[in-house]
């Protein structure tokens, strides 16, 4: 299992709730600061991270994302 944290910049309210609807998003919550929400994703292999982040980027109002992969 591979885990990653995706930071999401979006002025849309309730973006964290929208993130939770995406397959492989384990958890999400709003944040203050440079990014507006965090999504924690869990996938079976490293290649699927790009698929999930692409789905997140397609959500209306998402301006940008930054992904950090857990290193074990």
MODELLER restraints for C-alpha pairs under 7 A, 6 or more apart:
rsr = mdl.restraints
at = mdl.atoms
rsr.add(forms.Gaussian(group=physical.xy_distance, feature=features.Distance(at['CA:1:A'], at['CA:42:A']), mean=6.53, stdev=0.5))
rsr.add(forms.Gaussian(group=physical.xy_distance, feature=features.Distance(at['CA:1:A'], at['CA:43:A']), mean=5.76, stdev=0.5))
rsr.add(forms.Gaussian(group=physical.xy_distance, feature=features.Distance(at['CA:1:A'], at['CA:44:A']), mean=4.65, stdev=0.5))
rsr.add(forms.Gaussian(group=physical.xy_distance, feature=features.Distance(at['CA:1:A'], at['CA:45:A']), mean=6.51, stdev=0.5))
rsr.add(forms.Gaussian(group=physical.xy_distance, feature=features.Distance(at['CA:2:A'], at['CA:42:A']), mean=5.61, stdev=0.5))
rsr.add(forms.Gaussian(group=physical.xy_distance, feature=features.Distance(at['CA:2:A'], at['CA:43:A']), mean=5.31, stdev=0.5))
rsr.add(forms.Gaussian(group=physical.xy_distance, feature=features.Distance(at['CA:2:A'], at['CA:44:A']), mean=5.90, stdev=0.5))
rsr.add(forms.Gaussian(group=physical.xy_distance, feature=features.Distance(at['CA:2:A'], at['CA:45:A']), mean=5.97, stdev=0.5))
rsr.add(forms.Gaussian(group=physical.xy_distance, feature=features.Distance(at['CA:2:A'], at['CA:46:A']), mean=6.37, stdev=0.5))
rsr.add(forms.Gaussian(group=physical.xy_distance, feature=features.Distance(at['CA:3:A'], at['CA:41:A']), mean=5.63, stdev=0.5))
rsr.add(forms.Gaussian(group=physical.xy_distance, feature=features.Distance(at['CA:3:A'], at['CA:42:A']), mean=4.52, stdev=0.5))
rsr.add(forms.Gaussian(group=physical.xy_distance, feature=features.Distance(at['CA:3:A'], at['CA:43:A']), mean=6.52, stdev=0.5))
rsr.add(forms.Gaussian(group=physical.xy_distance, feature=features.Distance(at['CA:3:A'], at['CA:69:A']), mean=6.19, stdev=0.5))
rsr.add(forms.Gaussian(group=physical.xy_distance, feature=features.Distance(at['CA:3:A'], at['CA:70:A']), mean=5.55, stdev=0.5))
rsr.add(forms.Gaussian(group=physical.xy_distance, feature=features.Distance(at['CA:4:A'], at['CA:40:A']), mean=5.91, stdev=0.5))
rsr.add(forms.Gaussian(group=physical.xy_distance, feature=features.Distance(at['CA:4:A'], at['CA:41:A']), mean=5.36, stdev=0.5))
rsr.add(forms.Gaussian(group=physical.xy_distance, feature=features.Distance(at['CA:4:A'], at['CA:42:A']), mean=6.65, stdev=0.5))
rsr.add(forms.Gaussian(group=physical.xy_distance, feature=features.Distance(at['CA:4:A'], at['CA:67:A']), mean=6.76, stdev=0.5))
rsr.add(forms.Gaussian(group=physical.xy_distance, feature=features.Distance(at['CA:4:A'], at['CA:68:A']), mean=5.50, stdev=0.5))
rsr.add(forms.Gaussian(group=physical.xy_distance, feature=features.Distance(at['CA:4:A'], at['CA:69:A']), mean=4.18, stdev=0.5))
rsr.add(forms.Gaussian(group=physical.xy_distance, feature=features.Distance(at['CA:4:A'], at['CA:70:A']), mean=5.48, stdev=0.5))
rsr.add(forms.Gaussian(group=physical.xy_distance, feature=features.Distance(at['CA:5:A'], at['CA:38:A']), mean=6.78, stdev=0.5))
rsr.add(forms.Gaussian(group=physical.xy_distance, feature=features.Distance(at['CA:5:A'], at['CA:39:A']), mean=5.78, stdev=0.5))
rsr.add(forms.Gaussian(group=physical.xy_distance, feature=features.Distance(at['CA:5:A'], at['CA:40:A']), mean=4.67, stdev=0.5))
rsr.add(forms.Gaussian(group=physical.xy_distance, feature=features.Distance(at['CA:5:A'], at['CA:41:A']), mean=6.34, stdev=0.5))
rsr.add(forms.Gaussian(group=physical.xy_distance, feature=features.Distance(at['CA:5:A'], at['CA:67:A']), mean=5.74, stdev=0.5))
rsr.add(forms.Gaussian(group=physical.xy_distance, feature=features.Distance(at['CA:5:A'], at['CA:68:A']), mean=5.18, stdev=0.5))
rsr.add(forms.Gaussian(group=physical.xy_distance, feature=features.Distance(at['CA:5:A'], at['CA:69:A']), mean=6.40, stdev=0.5))
rsr.add(forms.Gaussian(group=physical.xy_distance, feature=features.Distance(at['CA:6:A'], at['CA:38:A']), mean=5.70, stdev=0.5))
rsr.add(forms.Gaussian(group=physical.xy_distance, feature=features.Distance(at['CA:6:A'], at['CA:39:A']), mean=5.06, stdev=0.5))
rsr.add(forms.Gaussian(group=physical.xy_distance, feature=features.Distance(at['CA:6:A'], at['CA:40:A']), mean=6.34, stdev=0.5))
rsr.add(forms.Gaussian(group=physical.xy_distance, feature=features.Distance(at['CA:6:A'], at['CA:65:A']), mean=6.48, stdev=0.5))
rsr.add(forms.Gaussian(group=physical.xy_distance, feature=features.Distance(at['CA:6:A'], at['CA:66:A']), mean=5.61, stdev=0.5))
rsr.add(forms.Gaussian(group=physical.xy_distance, feature=features.Distance(at['CA:6:A'], at['CA:67:A']), mean=4.40, stdev=0.5))
rsr.add(forms.Gaussian(group=physical.xy_distance, feature=features.Distance(at['CA:6:A'], at['CA:68:A']), mean=6.37, stdev=0.5))
rsr.add(forms.Gaussian(group=physical.xy_distance, feature=features.Distance(at['CA:7:A'], at['CA:35:A']), mean=6.12, stdev=0.5))
rsr.add(forms.Gaussian(group=physical.xy_distance, feature=features.Distance(at['CA:7:A'], at['CA:37:A']), mean=6.08, stdev=0.5))
rsr.add(forms.Gaussian(group=physical.xy_distance, feature=features.Distance(at['CA:7:A'], at['CA:38:A']), mean=4.74, stdev=0.5))
rsr.add(forms.Gaussian(group=physical.xy_distance, feature=features.Distance(at['CA:7:A'], at['CA:39:A']), mean=6.54, stdev=0.5))
rsr.add(forms.Gaussian(group=physical.xy_distance, feature=features.Distance(at['CA:7:A'], at['CA:65:A']), mean=5.41, stdev=0.5))
rsr.add(forms.Gaussian(group=physical.xy_distance, feature=features.Distance(at['CA:7:A'], at['CA:66:A']), mean=5.05, stdev=0.5))
rsr.add(forms.Gaussian(group=physical.xy_distance, feature=features.Distance(at['CA:7:A'], at['CA:67:A']), mean=6.29, stdev=0.5))
rsr.add(forms.Gaussian(group=physical.xy_distance, feature=features.Distance(at['CA:8:A'], at['CA:35:A']), mean=5.55, stdev=0.5))
rsr.add(forms.Gaussian(group=physical.xy_distance, feature=features.Distance(at['CA:8:A'], at['CA:36:A']), mean=5.89, stdev=0.5))
rsr.add(forms.Gaussian(group=physical.xy_distance, feature=features.Distance(at['CA:8:A'], at['CA:37:A']), mean=5.16, stdev=0.5))
rsr.add(forms.Gaussian(group=physical.xy_distance, feature=features.Distance(at['CA:8:A'], at['CA:38:A']), mean=6.03, stdev=0.5))
rsr.add(forms.Gaussian(group=physical.xy_distance, feature=features.Distance(at['CA:8:A'], at['CA:62:A']), mean=6.92, stdev=0.5))
rsr.add(forms.Gaussian(group=physical.xy_distance, feature=features.Distance(at['CA:8:A'], at['CA:64:A']), mean=6.12, stdev=0.5))
rsr.add(forms.Gaussian(group=physical.xy_distance, feature=features.Distance(at['CA:8:A'], at['CA:65:A']), mean=4.62, stdev=0.5))
rsr.add(forms.Gaussian(group=physical.xy_distance, feature=features.Distance(at['CA:8:A'], at['CA:66:A']), mean=6.76, stdev=0.5))
rsr.add(forms.Gaussian(group=physical.xy_distance, feature=features.Distance(at['CA:9:A'], at['CA:35:A']), mean=4.69, stdev=0.5))
rsr.add(forms.Gaussian(group=physical.xy_distance, feature=features.Distance(at['CA:9:A'], at['CA:36:A']), mean=5.19, stdev=0.5))
rsr.add(forms.Gaussian(group=physical.xy_distance, feature=features.Distance(at['CA:9:A'], at['CA:37:A']), mean=6.86, stdev=0.5))
rsr.add(forms.Gaussian(group=physical.xy_distance, feature=features.Distance(at['CA:9:A'], at['CA:62:A']), mean=6.01, stdev=0.5))
rsr.add(forms.Gaussian(group=physical.xy_distance, feature=features.Distance(at['CA:9:A'], at['CA:63:A']), mean=5.50, stdev=0.5))
rsr.add(forms.Gaussian(group=physical.xy_distance, feature=features.Distance(at['CA:9:A'], at['CA:64:A']), mean=5.31, stdev=0.5))
rsr.add(forms.Gaussian(group=physical.xy_distance, feature=features.Distance(at['CA:9:A'], at['CA:65:A']), mean=6.18, stdev=0.5))
rsr.add(forms.Gaussian(group=physical.xy_distance, feature=features.Distance(at['CA:10:A'], at['CA:36:A']), mean=5.98, stdev=0.5))
rsr.add(forms.Gaussian(group=physical.xy_distance, feature=features.Distance(at['CA:10:A'], at['CA:61:A']), mean=5.62, stdev=0.5))
rsr.add(forms.Gaussian(group=physical.xy_distance, feature=features.Distance(at['CA:10:A'], at['CA:62:A']), mean=4.64, stdev=0.5))
rsr.add(forms.Gaussian(group=physical.xy_distance, feature=features.Distance(at['CA:10:A'], at['CA:63:A']), mean=5.51, stdev=0.5))
rsr.add(forms.Gaussian(group=physical.xy_distance, feature=features.Distance(at['CA:11:A'], at['CA:61:A']), mean=6.78, stdev=0.5))
rsr.add(forms.Gaussian(group=physical.xy_distance, feature=features.Distance(at['CA:12:A'], at['CA:61:A']), mean=5.95, stdev=0.5))
rsr.add(forms.Gaussian(group=physical.xy_distance, feature=features.Distance(at['CA:15:A'], at['CA:37:A']), mean=6.90, stdev=0.5))
rsr.add(forms.Gaussian(group=physical.xy_distance, feature=features.Distance(at['CA:16:A'], at['CA:28:A']), mean=5.39, stdev=0.5))
rsr.add(forms.Gaussian(group=physical.xy_distance, feature=features.Distance(at['CA:16:A'], at['CA:29:A']), mean=5.09, stdev=0.5))
rsr.add(forms.Gaussian(group=physical.xy_distance, feature=features.Distance(at['CA:16:A'], at['CA:30:A']), mean=5.63, stdev=0.5))
rsr.add(forms.Gaussian(group=physical.xy_distance, feature=features.Distance(at['CA:16:A'], at['CA:37:A']), mean=5.76, stdev=0.5))
rsr.add(forms.Gaussian(group=physical.xy_distance, feature=features.Distance(at['CA:19:A'], at['CA:25:A']), mean=6.95, stdev=0.5))
rsr.add(forms.Gaussian(group=physical.xy_distance, feature=features.Distance(at['CA:19:A'], at['CA:28:A']), mean=6.48, stdev=0.5))
rsr.add(forms.Gaussian(group=physical.xy_distance, feature=features.Distance(at['CA:19:A'], at['CA:39:A']), mean=6.68, stdev=0.5))
rsr.add(forms.Gaussian(group=physical.xy_distance, feature=features.Distance(at['CA:19:A'], at['CA:56:A']), mean=6.87, stdev=0.5))
rsr.add(forms.Gaussian(group=physical.xy_distance, feature=features.Distance(at['CA:20:A'], at['CA:27:A']), mean=6.27, stdev=0.5))
rsr.add(forms.Gaussian(group=physical.xy_distance, feature=features.Distance(at['CA:20:A'], at['CA:28:A']), mean=6.02, stdev=0.5))
rsr.add(forms.Gaussian(group=physical.xy_distance, feature=features.Distance(at['CA:24:A'], at['CA:41:A']), mean=5.49, stdev=0.5))
rsr.add(forms.Gaussian(group=physical.xy_distance, feature=features.Distance(at['CA:24:A'], at['CA:42:A']), mean=5.58, stdev=0.5))
rsr.add(forms.Gaussian(group=physical.xy_distance, feature=features.Distance(at['CA:24:A'], at['CA:43:A']), mean=6.15, stdev=0.5))
rsr.add(forms.Gaussian(group=physical.xy_distance, feature=features.Distance(at['CA:25:A'], at['CA:39:A']), mean=6.39, stdev=0.5))
rsr.add(forms.Gaussian(group=physical.xy_distance, feature=features.Distance(at['CA:25:A'], at['CA:40:A']), mean=5.79, stdev=0.5))
rsr.add(forms.Gaussian(group=physical.xy_distance, feature=features.Distance(at['CA:25:A'], at['CA:41:A']), mean=4.35, stdev=0.5))
rsr.add(forms.Gaussian(group=physical.xy_distance, feature=features.Distance(at['CA:25:A'], at['CA:42:A']), mean=6.59, stdev=0.5))
rsr.add(forms.Gaussian(group=physical.xy_distance, feature=features.Distance(at['CA:26:A'], at['CA:40:A']), mean=5.49, stdev=0.5))
rsr.add(forms.Gaussian(group=physical.xy_distance, feature=features.Distance(at['CA:26:A'], at['CA:41:A']), mean=5.14, stdev=0.5))
rsr.add(forms.Gaussian(group=physical.xy_distance, feature=features.Distance(at['CA:26:A'], at['CA:42:A']), mean=6.22, stdev=0.5))
rsr.add(forms.Gaussian(group=physical.xy_distance, feature=features.Distance(at['CA:27:A'], at['CA:39:A']), mean=5.86, stdev=0.5))
rsr.add(forms.Gaussian(group=physical.xy_distance, feature=features.Distance(at['CA:27:A'], at['CA:40:A']), mean=5.19, stdev=0.5))
rsr.add(forms.Gaussian(group=physical.xy_distance, feature=features.Distance(at['CA:28:A'], at['CA:37:A']), mean=6.98, stdev=0.5))
rsr.add(forms.Gaussian(group=physical.xy_distance, feature=features.Distance(at['CA:28:A'], at['CA:38:A']), mean=5.36, stdev=0.5))
rsr.add(forms.Gaussian(group=physical.xy_distance, feature=features.Distance(at['CA:28:A'], at['CA:39:A']), mean=4.25, stdev=0.5))
rsr.add(forms.Gaussian(group=physical.xy_distance, feature=features.Distance(at['CA:28:A'], at['CA:40:A']), mean=6.05, stdev=0.5))
rsr.add(forms.Gaussian(group=physical.xy_distance, feature=features.Distance(at['CA:29:A'], at['CA:37:A']), mean=5.60, stdev=0.5))
rsr.add(forms.Gaussian(group=physical.xy_distance, feature=features.Distance(at['CA:29:A'], at['CA:38:A']), mean=5.55, stdev=0.5))
rsr.add(forms.Gaussian(group=physical.xy_distance, feature=features.Distance(at['CA:29:A'], at['CA:39:A']), mean=6.84, stdev=0.5))
rsr.add(forms.Gaussian(group=physical.xy_distance, feature=features.Distance(at['CA:30:A'], at['CA:36:A']), mean=5.70, stdev=0.5))
rsr.add(forms.Gaussian(group=physical.xy_distance, feature=features.Distance(at['CA:30:A'], at['CA:37:A']), mean=4.14, stdev=0.5))
rsr.add(forms.Gaussian(group=physical.xy_distance, feature=features.Distance(at['CA:30:A'], at['CA:38:A']), mean=6.39, stdev=0.5))
rsr.add(forms.Gaussian(group=physical.xy_distance, feature=features.Distance(at['CA:31:A'], at['CA:37:A']), mean=5.04, stdev=0.5))
rsr.add(forms.Gaussian(group=physical.xy_distance, feature=features.Distance(at['CA:31:A'], at['CA:38:A']), mean=6.93, stdev=0.5))
rsr.add(forms.Gaussian(group=physical.xy_distance, feature=features.Distance(at['CA:43:A'], at['CA:49:A']), mean=6.77, stdev=0.5))
rsr.add(forms.Gaussian(group=physical.xy_distance, feature=features.Distance(at['CA:57:A'], at['CA:64:A']), mean=6.93, stdev=0.5))
